[in-house]
Amino acid sequence: MARVAASPITPIGNTITLYSPEMLHYPHVVVTFSYFTDADGTDAPTPTAGTIALSTKYNGSQGYIAFSGSPIDCTTEGAYADSAGPSVSFKAEPTGITGATHYQMTVTGNKG
């Protein structure tokens, strides 16, 4: 069974930090992003440029470390990053994103 956590829809210029301690129980985690041209999330374009640096804080670690597959190319539809390990927090830092004004991070934890 999967567990899903999602951030609020956030302006592109802001970092998202998603604390999700329940992900400790899921050894495989996939992080995806959705992009929007409004704060309500009604229009979802694919950005024309930009990346998102993704990092995670593992259980017991003092700081964030780069996630496998980071940075994510925002122009690639369906791009994601994944990790094996008990993570408790996820941080997304966008750079140079055009074609969208807001974004949202979704973390899916899987048992297998």
Summary of the structure (lengths in Angstrom):
residues: 112
radius of gyration: 13.4
end to end distance: 8.8
largest distance: 38.8
contacts: 347
relative contact order: 0.41
helix: 4%
strand: 53%
